[in-house]
Amino acid sequence: MQASVGDTLLVHGRTVGKHDRTAEITEVLGENGTPPYRVRFDDGHEALMSPGPDSVVRHEKS
């Protein structure tokens, strides 16, 4: 998985009743765009994440 600042991280809900969540990648801490990422969710919550297989990076359109 590779991402850049400004890309969107989509985290799929893994259980019934859990909705997908999106977060903006605000900092890339790994080498060459690899995790971990500092992200900001739509509700303003910030977290440090190493996304798993339930996550997808949507790259910012240039």
PDB file of N, CA, C, O and CB in Angstrom:
ATOM      1  N   MET A   1       0.853  -1.169   0.000  1.00  0.00           N
ATOM      2  CA  MET A   1       0.000   0.000   0.000  1.00  0.00           C
ATOM      3  C   MET A   1       0.898   1.231   0.000  1.00  0.00           C
ATOM      4  O   MET A   1       1.848   1.322   0.778  1.00  0.00           O
ATOM      5  CB  MET A   1      -0.970  -0.002   1.224  1.00  0.00           C
ATOM      6  N   GLN A   2       0.587   2.172  -0.880  1.00  0.00           N
ATOM      7  CA  GLN A   2       1.327   3.428  -0.937  1.00  0.00           C
ATOM      8  C   GLN A   2       0.345   4.587  -1.007  1.00  0.00           C
ATOM      9  O   GLN A   2      -0.700   4.498  -1.651  1.00  0.00           O
ATOM     10  CB  GLN A   2       2.290   3.451  -2.151  1.00  0.00           C
ATOM     11  N   ALA A   3       0.701   5.680  -0.329  1.00  0.00           N
ATOM     12  CA  ALA A   3      -0.169   6.854  -0.306  1.00  0.00           C
ATOM     13  C   ALA A   3       0.676   8.104  -0.201  1.00  0.00           C
ATOM     14  O   ALA A   3       1.869   8.052   0.096  1.00  0.00           O
ATOM     15  CB  ALA A   3      -1.175   6.780   0.861  1.00  0.00           C
ATOM     16  N   SER A   4       0.028   9.233  -0.450  1.00  0.00           N
ATOM     17  CA  SER A   4       0.654  10.544  -0.321  1.00  0.00           C
ATOM     18  C   SER A   4      -0.250  11.428   0.527  1.00  0.00           C
ATOM     19  O   SER A   4      -1.439  11.150   0.680  1.00  0.00           O
ATOM     20  CB  SER A   4       0.917  11.189  -1.718  1.00  0.00           C
ATOM     21  N   VAL A   5       0.322  12.491   1.074  1.00  0.00           N
ATOM     22  CA  VAL A   5      -0.481  13.459   1.820  1.00  0.00           C
ATOM     23  C   VAL A   5      -1.572  13.981   0.890  1.00  0.00           C
ATOM     24  O   VAL A   5      -1.306  14.335  -0.259  1.00  0.00           O
ATOM     25  CB  VAL A   5       0.405  14.636   2.375  1.00  0.00           C
ATOM     26  N   GLY A   6      -2.811  14.025   1.405  1.00  0.00           N
ATOM     27  CA  GLY A   6      -3.944  14.485   0.621  1.00  0.00           C
ATOM     28  C   GLY A   6      -4.782  13.358   0.053  1.00  0.00           C
ATOM     29  O   GLY A   6      -5.923  13.579  -0.353  1.00  0.00           O
ATOM     30  N   ASP A   7      -4.232  12.142   0.017  1.00  0.00           N
ATOM     31  CA  ASP A   7      -5.012  10.991  -0.432  1.00  0.00           C
ATOM     32  C   ASP A   7      -6.069  10.667   0.622  1.00  0.00           C
ATOM     33  O   ASP A   7      -6.001  11.138   1.757  1.00  0.00           O
ATOM     34  CB  ASP A   7      -4.093   9.756  -0.696  1.00  0.00           C
ATOM     35  N   THR A   8      -7.042   9.857   0.223  1.00  0.00           N
ATOM     36  CA  THR A   8      -8.111   9.442   1.132  1.00  0.00           C
ATOM     37  C   THR A   8      -7.955   7.967   1.459  1.00  0.00           C
ATOM     38  O   THR A   8      -7.709   7.145   0.576  1.00  0.00           O
ATOM     39  CB  THR A   8      -9.506   9.718   0.514  1.00  0.00           C
ATOM     40  N   LEU A   9      -8.100   7.643   2.733  1.00  0.00           N
ATOM     41  CA  LEU A   9      -8.066   6.257   3.184  1.00  0.00           C
ATOM     42  C   LEU A   9      -9.509   5.835   3.445  1.00  0.00           C
ATOM     43  O   LEU A   9     -10.198   6.449   4.261  1.00  0.00           O
ATOM     44  CB  LEU A   9      -7.167   6.083   4.473  1.00  0.00           C
ATOM     45  N   LEU A  10      -9.967   4.798   2.762  1.00  0.00           N
ATOM     46  CA  LEU A  10     -11.309   4.253   2.949  1.00  0.00           C
ATOM     47  C   LEU A  10     -11.175   2.975   3.756  1.00  0.00           C
ATOM     48  O   LEU A  10     -10.520   2.024   3.329  1.00  0.00           O
ATOM     49  CB  LEU A  10     -12.027   3.988   1.577  1.00  0.00           C
ATOM     50  N   VAL A  11     -11.803   2.960   4.935  1.00  0.00           N
ATOM     51  CA  VAL A  11     -11.762   1.790   5.815  1.00  0.00           C
ATOM     52  C   VAL A  11     -13.149   1.163   5.786  1.00  0.00           C
ATOM     53  O   VAL A  11     -14.119   1.759   6.255  1.00  0.00           O
ATOM     54  CB  VAL A  11     -11.329   2.175   7.291  1.00  0.00           C
ATOM     55  N   HIS A  12     -13.235  -0.038   5.237  1.00  0.00           N
ATOM     56  CA  HIS A  12     -14.518  -0.729   5.128  1.00  0.00           C
ATOM     57  C   HIS A  12     -14.964  -1.255   6.489  1.00  0.00           C
ATOM     58  O   HIS A  12     -14.152  -1.752   7.269  1.00  0.00           O
ATOM     59  CB  HIS A  12     -14.424  -1.884   4.117  1.00  0.00           C
ATOM     60  N   GLY A  13     -16.280  -1.139   6.769  1.00  0.00           N
ATOM     61  CA  GLY A  13     -16.840  -1.712   7.989  1.00  0.00           C
ATOM     62  C   GLY A  13     -16.736  -3.228   7.920  1.00  0.00           C
ATOM     63  O   GLY A  13     -17.075  -3.830   6.900  1.00  0.00           O
ATOM     64  N   ARG A  14     -16.273  -3.843   8.992  1.00  0.00           N
ATOM     65  CA  ARG A  14     -16.037  -5.292   8.960  1.00  0.00           C
ATOM     66  C   ARG A  14     -17.168  -6.106   9.571  1.00  0.00           C
ATOM     67  O   ARG A  14     -17.193  -7.327   9.417  1.00  0.00           O
ATOM     68  CB  ARG A  14     -14.760  -5.611   9.679  1.00  0.00           C
ATOM     69  N   THR A  15     -18.096  -5.468  10.255  1.00  0.00           N
ATOM     70  CA  THR A  15     -19.197  -6.194  10.866  1.00  0.00           C
ATOM     71  C   THR A  15     -20.518  -5.538  10.483  1.00  0.00           C
ATOM     72  O   THR A  15     -20.547  -4.383  10.058  1.00  0.00           O
ATOM     73  CB  THR A  15     -19.037  -6.245  12.401  1.00  0.00           C
ATOM     74  N   VAL A  16     -21.598  -6.276  10.634  1.00  0.00           N
ATOM     75  CA  VAL A  16     -22.918  -5.755  10.313  1.00  0.00           C
ATOM     76  C   VAL A  16     -23.201  -4.528  11.180  1.00  0.00           C
ATOM     77  O   VAL A  16     -23.005  -4.553  12.395  1.00  0.00           O
ATOM     78  CB  VAL A  16     -24.008  -6.843  10.521  1.00  0.00           C
ATOM     79  N   GLY A  17     -23.658  -3.467  10.544  1.00  0.00           N
ATOM     80  CA  GLY A  17     -23.983  -2.242  11.270  1.00  0.00           C
ATOM     81  C   GLY A  17     -22.835  -1.245  11.331  1.00  0.00           C
ATOM     82  O   GLY A  17     -23.039  -0.091  11.710  1.00  0.00           O
ATOM     83  N   LYS A  18     -21.644  -1.668  10.967  1.00  0.00           N
ATOM     84  CA  LYS A  18     -20.496  -0.758  10.935  1.00  0.00           C
ATOM     85  C   LYS A  18     -20.357  -0.210   9.525  1.00  0.00           C
ATOM     86  O   LYS A  18     -20.225  -0.968   8.564  1.00  0.00           O
ATOM     87  CB  LYS A  18     -19.181  -1.478  11.385  1.00  0.00           C
ATOM     88  N   HIS A  19     -20.388   1.103   9.408  1.00  0.00           N
ATOM     89  CA  HIS A  19     -20.303   1.735   8.102  1.00  0.00           C
ATOM     90  C   HIS A  19     -18.851   1.981   7.707  1.00  0.00           C
ATOM     91  O   HIS A  19     -17.955   2.019   8.550  1.00  0.00           O
ATOM     92  CB  HIS A  19     -21.083   3.047   8.096  1.00  0.00           C
ATOM     93  N   ASP A  20     -18.643   2.148   6.402  1.00  0.00           N
ATOM     94  CA  ASP A  20     -17.318   2.527   5.918  1.00  0.00           C
ATOM     95  C   ASP A  20     -16.963   3.899   6.480  1.00  0.00           C
ATOM     96  O   ASP A  20     -17.837   4.740   6.690  1.00  0.00           O
ATOM     97  CB  ASP A  20     -17.268   2.535   4.359  1.00  0.00           C
ATOM     98  N   ARG A  21     -15.676   4.113   6.719  1.00  0.00           N
ATOM     99  CA  ARG A  21     -15.197   5.412   7.206  1.00  0.00           C
ATOM    100  C   ARG A  21     -14.125   5.915   6.254  1.00  0.00           C
ATOM    101  O   ARG A  21     -13.360   5.133   5.688  1.00  0.00           O
ATOM    102  CB  ARG A  21     -14.641   5.307   8.668  1.00  0.00           C
ATOM    103  N   THR A  22     -14.079   7.227   6.085  1.00  0.00           N
ATOM    104  CA  THR A  22     -13.035   7.813   5.251  1.00  0.00           C
ATOM    105  C   THR A  22     -12.205   8.765   6.090  1.00  0.00           C
ATOM    106  O   THR A  22     -12.695   9.389   7.031  1.00  0.00           O
ATOM    107  CB  THR A  22     -13.640   8.546   4.027  1.00  0.00           C
ATOM    108  N   ALA A  23     -10.937   8.858   5.724  1.00  0.00           N
ATOM    109  CA  ALA A  23     -10.017   9.731   6.432  1.00  0.00           C
ATOM    110  C   ALA A  23      -9.036  10.331   5.428  1.00  0.00           C
ATOM    111  O   ALA A  23      -8.635   9.675   4.467  1.00  0.00           O
ATOM    112  CB  ALA A  23      -9.267   8.961   7.554  1.00  0.00           C
ATOM    113  N   GLU A  24      -8.661  11.568   5.661  1.00  0.00           N
ATOM    114  CA  GLU A  24      -7.644  12.215   4.831  1.00  0.00           C
ATOM    115  C   GLU A  24      -6.275  11.896   5.410  1.00  0.00           C
ATOM    116  O   GLU A  24      -6.067  12.002   6.619  1.00  0.00           O
ATOM    117  CB  GLU A  24      -7.870  13.760   4.751  1.00  0.00           C
ATOM    118  N   ILE A  25      -5.350  11.511   4.558  1.00  0.00           N
ATOM    119  CA  ILE A  25      -3.985  11.246   5.014  1.00  0.00           C
ATOM    120  C   ILE A  25      -3.277  12.587   5.151  1.00  0.00           C
ATOM    121  O   ILE A  25      -3.112  13.318   4.174  1.00  0.00           O
ATOM    122  CB  ILE A  25      -3.214  10.291   4.024  1.00  0.00           C
ATOM    123  N   THR A  26      -2.860  12.903   6.382  1.00  0.00           N
ATOM    124  CA  THR A  26      -2.222  14.189   6.654  1.00  0.00           C
ATOM    125  C   THR A  26      -0.711  14.086   6.791  1.00  0.00           C
ATOM    126  O   THR A  26      -0.001  15.089   6.705  1.00  0.00           O
ATOM    127  CB  THR A  26      -2.796  14.787   7.905  1.00  0.00           C
ATOM    128  N   GLU A  27      -0.215  12.849   7.009  1.00  0.00           N
ATOM    129  CA  GLU A  27       1.235  12.651   7.122  1.00  0.00           C
ATOM    130  C   GLU A  27       1.561  11.193   6.798  1.00  0.00           C
ATOM    131  O   GLU A  27       0.869  10.280   7.249  1.00  0.00           O
ATOM    132  CB  GLU A  27       1.750  13.032   8.557  1.00  0.00           C
ATOM    133  N   VAL A  28       2.603  10.987   6.024  1.00  0.00           N
ATOM    134  CA  VAL A  28       3.078   9.641   5.696  1.00  0.00           C
ATOM    135  C   VAL A  28       4.364   9.426   6.477  1.00  0.00           C
ATOM    136  O   VAL A  28       5.334  10.161   6.291  1.00  0.00           O
ATOM    137  CB  VAL A  28       3.307   9.457   4.138  1.00  0.00           C
ATOM    138  N   LEU A  29       4.382   8.428   7.347  1.00  0.00           N
ATOM    139  CA  LEU A  29       5.528   8.208   8.213  1.00  0.00           C
ATOM    140  C   LEU A  29       6.443   7.082   7.742  1.00  0.00           C
ATOM    141  O   LEU A  29       7.570   6.960   8.223  1.00  0.00           O
ATOM    142  CB  LEU A  29       5.055   7.916   9.593  1.00  0.00           C
ATOM    143  N   GLY A  30       5.973   6.259   6.808  1.00  0.00           N
ATOM    144  CA  GLY A  30       6.791   5.183   6.271  1.00  0.00           C
ATOM    145  C   GLY A  30       7.612   5.672   5.084  1.00  0.00           C
ATOM    146  O   GLY A  30       7.424   6.786   4.595  1.00  0.00           O
ATOM    147  N   GLU A  31       8.520   4.824   4.634  1.00  0.00           N
ATOM    148  CA  GLU A  31       9.360   5.169   3.489  1.00  0.00           C
ATOM    149  C   GLU A  31       8.599   4.949   2.183  1.00  0.00           C
ATOM    150  O   GLU A  31       7.847   3.984   2.054  1.00  0.00           O
ATOM    151  CB  GLU A  31      10.657   4.336   3.499  1.00  0.00           C
ATOM    152  N   ASN A  32       8.793   5.834   1.230  1.00  0.00           N
ATOM    153  CA  ASN A  32       8.214   5.716  -0.111  1.00  0.00           C
ATOM    154  C   ASN A  32       6.697   5.553  -0.109  1.00  0.00           C
ATOM    155  O   ASN A  32       6.155   4.812  -0.929  1.00  0.00           O
ATOM    156  CB  ASN A  32       8.834   4.551  -0.824  1.00  0.00           C
ATOM    157  N   GLY A  33       6.007   6.236   0.805  1.00  0.00           N
ATOM    158  CA  GLY A  33       4.550   6.225   0.831  1.00  0.00           C
ATOM    159  C   GLY A  33       3.908   5.062   1.552  1.00  0.00           C
ATOM    160  O   GLY A  33       2.696   4.865   1.463  1.00  0.00           O
ATOM    161  N   THR A  34       4.708   4.291   2.265  1.00  0.00           N
ATOM    162  CA  THR A  34       4.158   3.138   2.981  1.00  0.00           C
ATOM    163  C   THR A  34       3.689   3.533   4.383  1.00  0.00           C
ATOM    164  O   THR A  34       4.109   4.563   4.910  1.00  0.00           O
ATOM    165  CB  THR A  34       5.205   2.016   3.071  1.00  0.00           C
ATOM    166  N   PRO A  35       2.813   2.711   4.990  1.00  0.00           N
ATOM    167  CA  PRO A  35       2.330   3.006   6.342  1.00  0.00           C
ATOM    168  C   PRO A  35       3.475   3.015   7.342  1.00  0.00           C
ATOM    169  O   PRO A  35       4.548   2.484   7.057  1.00  0.00           O
ATOM    170  CB  PRO A  35       1.271   1.985   6.768  1.00  0.00           C
ATOM    171  N   PRO A  36       3.262   3.607   8.501  1.00  0.00           N
ATOM    172  CA  PRO A  36       2.004   4.134   9.037  1.00  0.00           C
ATOM    173  C   PRO A  36       1.675   5.526   8.500  1.00  0.00           C
ATOM    174  O   PRO A  36       2.534   6.252   8.000  1.00  0.00           O
ATOM    175  CB  PRO A  36       2.067   4.177  10.549  1.00  0.00           C
ATOM    176  N   TYR A  37       0.368   5.867   8.630  1.00  0.00           N
ATOM    177  CA  TYR A  37      -0.137   7.162   8.193  1.00  0.00           C
ATOM    178  C   TYR A  37      -0.811   7.879   9.362  1.00  0.00           C
ATOM    179  O   TYR A  37      -1.464   7.250  10.195  1.00  0.00           O
ATOM    180  CB  TYR A  37      -1.124   6.995   7.015  1.00  0.00           C
ATOM    181  N   ARG A  38      -0.647   9.182   9.412  1.00  0.00           N
ATOM    182  CA  ARG A  38      -1.435  10.001  10.328  1.00  0.00           C
ATOM    183  C   ARG A  38      -2.633  10.454   9.507  1.00  0.00           C
ATOM    184  O   ARG A  38      -2.472  11.006   8.418  1.00  0.00           O
ATOM    185  CB  ARG A  38      -0.601  11.237  10.929  1.00  0.00           C
ATOM    186  N   VAL A  39      -3.850  10.218  10.037  1.00  0.00           N
ATOM    187  CA  VAL A  39      -5.069  10.504   9.289  1.00  0.00           C
ATOM    188  C   VAL A  39      -6.037  11.350  10.109  1.00  0.00           C
ATOM    189  O   VAL A  39      -5.974  11.378  11.338  1.00  0.00           O
ATOM    190  CB  VAL A  39      -5.743   9.205   8.859  1.00  0.00           C
ATOM    191  N   ARG A  40      -6.940  12.043   9.396  1.00  0.00           N
ATOM    192  CA  ARG A  40      -8.011  12.813  10.029  1.00  0.00           C
ATOM    193  C   ARG A  40      -9.337  12.332   9.441  1.00  0.00           C
ATOM    194  O   ARG A  40      -9.578  12.465   8.241  1.00  0.00           O
ATOM    195  CB  ARG A  40      -7.816  14.367   9.811  1.00  0.00           C
ATOM    196  N   PHE A  41     -10.191  11.774  10.296  1.00  0.00           N
ATOM    197  CA  PHE A  41     -11.492  11.290   9.867  1.00  0.00           C
ATOM    198  C   PHE A  41     -12.461  12.454   9.677  1.00  0.00           C
ATOM    199  O   PHE A  41     -12.212  13.571  10.128  1.00  0.00           O
ATOM    200  CB  PHE A  41     -12.052  10.289  10.882  1.00  0.00           C
ATOM    201  N   ASP A  42     -13.576  12.164   8.995  1.00  0.00           N
ATOM    202  CA  ASP A  42     -14.578  13.188   8.696  1.00  0.00           C
ATOM    203  C   ASP A  42     -15.113  13.882   9.953  1.00  0.00           C
ATOM    204  O   ASP A  42     -15.487  15.054   9.903  1.00  0.00           O
ATOM    205  CB  ASP A  42     -15.729  12.568   7.932  1.00  0.00           C
ATOM    206  N   ASP A  43     -15.149  13.164  11.076  1.00  0.00           N
ATOM    207  CA  ASP A  43     -15.667  13.743  12.313  1.00  0.00           C
ATOM    208  C   ASP A  43     -14.618  14.556  13.072  1.00  0.00           C
ATOM    209  O   ASP A  43     -14.896  15.055  14.163  1.00  0.00           O
ATOM    210  CB  ASP A  43     -16.199  12.647  13.206  1.00  0.00           C
ATOM    211  N   GLY A  44     -13.407  14.695  12.503  1.00  0.00           N
ATOM    212  CA  GLY A  44     -12.337  15.472  13.123  1.00  0.00           C
ATOM    213  C   GLY A  44     -11.359  14.660  13.950  1.00  0.00           C
ATOM    214  O   GLY A  44     -10.309  15.168  14.341  1.00  0.00           O
ATOM    215  N   HIS A  45     -11.690  13.397  14.223  1.00  0.00           N
ATOM    216  CA  HIS A  45     -10.810  12.519  14.999  1.00  0.00           C
ATOM    217  C   HIS A  45      -9.533  12.255  14.211  1.00  0.00           C
ATOM    218  O   HIS A  45      -9.586  11.994  13.009  1.00  0.00           O
ATOM    219  CB  HIS A  45     -11.523  11.181  15.348  1.00  0.00           C
ATOM    220  N   GLU A  46      -8.382  12.323  14.884  1.00  0.00           N
ATOM    221  CA  GLU A  46      -7.096  12.035  14.241  1.00  0.00           C
ATOM    222  C   GLU A  46      -6.515  10.767  14.840  1.00  0.00           C
ATOM    223  O   GLU A  46      -6.696  10.482  16.024  1.00  0.00           O
ATOM    224  CB  GLU A  46      -6.103  13.225  14.406  1.00  0.00           C
ATOM    225  N   ALA A  47      -5.813  10.005  14.002  1.00  0.00           N
ATOM    226  CA  ALA A  47      -5.242   8.737  14.452  1.00  0.00           C
ATOM    227  C   ALA A  47      -3.989   8.412  13.661  1.00  0.00           C
ATOM    228  O   ALA A  47      -3.764   8.944  12.574  1.00  0.00           O
ATOM    229  CB  ALA A  47      -6.265   7.602  14.318  1.00  0.00           C
ATOM    230  N   LEU A  48      -3.187   7.538  14.219  1.00  0.00           N
ATOM    231  CA  LEU A  48      -2.025   6.975  13.538  1.00  0.00           C
ATOM    232  C   LEU A  48      -2.433   5.567  13.129  1.00  0.00           C
ATOM    233  O   LEU A  48      -2.808   4.759  13.979  1.00  0.00           O
ATOM    234  CB  LEU A  48      -0.719   6.978  14.460  1.00  0.00           C
ATOM    235  N   MET A  49      -2.364   5.265  11.830  1.00  0.00           N
ATOM    236  CA  MET A  49      -2.870   3.984  11.337  1.00  0.00           C
ATOM    237  C   MET A  49      -1.865   3.256  10.464  1.00  0.00           C
ATOM    238  O   MET A  49      -1.117   3.861   9.696  1.00  0.00           O
ATOM    239  CB  MET A  49      -4.143   4.195  10.564  1.00  0.00           C
ATOM    240  N   SER A  50      -1.873   1.936  10.608  1.00  0.00           N
ATOM    241  CA  SER A  50      -1.210   1.033   9.672  1.00  0.00           C
ATOM    242  C   SER A  50      -2.337   0.184   9.106  1.00  0.00           C
ATOM    243  O   SER A  50      -2.655  -0.871   9.655  1.00  0.00           O
ATOM    244  CB  SER A  50      -0.058   0.146  10.367  1.00  0.00           C
ATOM    245  N   PRO A  51      -2.949   0.638   8.005  1.00  0.00           N
ATOM    246  CA  PRO A  51      -4.166   0.007   7.485  1.00  0.00           C
ATOM    247  C   PRO A  51      -3.975  -1.459   7.130  1.00  0.00           C
ATOM    248  O   PRO A  51      -2.909  -1.882   6.685  1.00  0.00           O
ATOM    249  CB  PRO A  51      -4.646   0.751   6.272  1.00  0.00           C
ATOM    250  N   GLY A  52      -5.044  -2.219   7.342  1.00  0.00           N
ATOM    251  CA  GLY A  52      -5.055  -3.633   7.016  1.00  0.00           C
ATOM    252  C   GLY A  52      -5.731  -3.896   5.687  1.00  0.00           C
ATOM    253  O   GLY A  52      -5.943  -2.972   4.902  1.00  0.00           O
ATOM    254  N   PRO A  53      -6.073  -5.157   5.428  1.00  0.00           N
ATOM    255  CA  PRO A  53      -6.664  -5.538   4.144  1.00  0.00           C
ATOM    256  C   PRO A  53      -8.083  -5.000   3.934  1.00  0.00           C
ATOM    257  O   PRO A  53      -8.618  -5.087   2.829  1.00  0.00           O
ATOM    258  CB  PRO A  53      -6.681  -7.035   4.029  1.00  0.00           C
ATOM    259  N   ASP A  54      -8.691  -4.448   4.979  1.00  0.00           N
ATOM    260  CA  ASP A  54     -10.031  -3.880   4.858  1.00  0.00           C
ATOM    261  C   ASP A  54      -9.989  -2.408   4.460  1.00  0.00           C
ATOM    262  O   ASP A  54     -11.012  -1.725   4.514  1.00  0.00           O
ATOM    263  CB  ASP A  54     -10.786  -4.040   6.167  1.00  0.00           C
ATOM    264  N   SER A  55      -8.823  -1.912   4.063  1.00  0.00           N
ATOM    265  CA  SER A  55      -8.644  -0.502   3.727  1.00  0.00           C
ATOM    266  C   SER A  55      -8.141  -0.325   2.299  1.00  0.00           C
ATOM    267  O   SER A  55      -7.439  -1.177   1.755  1.00  0.00           O
ATOM    268  CB  SER A  55      -7.675   0.153   4.703  1.00  0.00           C
ATOM    269  N   VAL A  56      -8.524   0.812   1.706  1.00  0.00           N
ATOM    270  CA  VAL A  56      -8.134   1.138   0.343  1.00  0.00           C
ATOM    271  C   VAL A  56      -7.707   2.596   0.303  1.00  0.00           C
ATOM    272  O   VAL A  56      -8.334   3.447   0.934  1.00  0.00           O
ATOM    273  CB  VAL A  56      -9.294   0.865  -0.661  1.00  0.00           C
ATOM    274  N   VAL A  57      -6.638   2.889  -0.438  1.00  0.00           N
ATOM    275  CA  VAL A  57      -6.201   4.270  -0.631  1.00  0.00           C
ATOM    276  C   VAL A  57      -6.804   4.789  -1.936  1.00  0.00           C
ATOM    277  O   VAL A  57      -6.676   4.166  -2.990  1.00  0.00           O
ATOM    278  CB  VAL A  57      -4.635   4.372  -0.653  1.00  0.00           C
ATOM    279  N   ARG A  58      -7.453   5.926  -1.842  1.00  0.00           N
ATOM    280  CA  ARG A  58      -7.944   6.618  -3.042  1.00  0.00           C
ATOM    281  C   ARG A  58      -7.019   7.799  -3.262  1.00  0.00           C
ATOM    282  O   ARG A  58      -6.963   8.725  -2.452  1.00  0.00           O
ATOM    283  CB  ARG A  58      -9.461   7.082  -2.893  1.00  0.00           C
ATOM    284  N   HIS A  59      -6.305   7.755  -4.353  1.00  0.00           N
ATOM    285  CA  HIS A  59      -5.293   8.768  -4.621  1.00  0.00           C
ATOM    286  C   HIS A  59      -5.927  10.083  -5.057  1.00  0.00           C
ATOM    287  O   HIS A  59      -6.901  10.113  -5.808  1.00  0.00           O
ATOM    288  CB  HIS A  59      -4.325   8.276  -5.688  1.00  0.00           C
ATOM    289  N   GLU A  60      -5.336  11.177  -4.553  1.00  0.00           N
ATOM    290  CA  GLU A  60      -5.792  12.520  -4.896  1.00  0.00           C
ATOM    291  C   GLU A  60      -5.600  12.740  -6.390  1.00  0.00           C
ATOM    292  O   GLU A  60      -4.560  12.399  -6.953  1.00  0.00           O
ATOM    293  CB  GLU A  60      -5.027  13.600  -4.073  1.00  0.00           C
ATOM    294  N   LYS A  61      -6.599  13.304  -7.013  1.00  0.00           N
ATOM    295  CA  LYS A  61      -6.482  13.601  -8.439  1.00  0.00           C
ATOM    296  C   LYS A  61      -5.684  14.872  -8.627  1.00  0.00           C
ATOM    297  O   LYS A  61      -5.944  15.880  -7.969  1.00  0.00           O
ATOM    298  CB  LYS A  61      -7.871  13.733  -9.095  1.00  0.00           C
ATOM    299  N   SER A  62      -4.720  14.828  -9.518  1.00  0.00           N
ATOM    300  CA  SER A  62      -3.848  15.984  -9.764  1.00  0.00           C
ATOM    301  C   SER A  62      -4.502  16.970 -10.689  1.00  0.00           C
ATOM    302  O   SER A  62      -3.913  18.004 -11.007  1.00  0.00           O
ATOM    303  CB  SER A  62      -2.518  15.544 -10.344  1.00  0.00           C
TER     304      SER A  62
END
